[in-house]
C-alpha cells in the first residue's frame, strides 16, 4: 500500500497486515526523518506528517489510514 505524496510504502499478506506494516513504516520514517531526513530537500516539507505520526498512537494512525469505524 502507498499514500500519494507520502514517501512510505508497505505490503502484507492481508489488508490488516498491510495496515500494520504501514504503521510500522510510518514510525520508521518519522524516526529517520528526525535523525537525518529533515534537511533533505525532498523530505523537508514532511514535518507535519512526522508530527502527526509522533503524536498519534497506533489506533489513531489506523483510523487515519482506513477511516473511523464509527
PyMOL commands that set and color helices and strands:
alter all, ss='L'
color gray80, all
select helices_A, chain A and resi 15-37+44-55+58-66
alter helices_A, ss='H'
color red, helices_A
deselect
rebuild
show_as cartoon
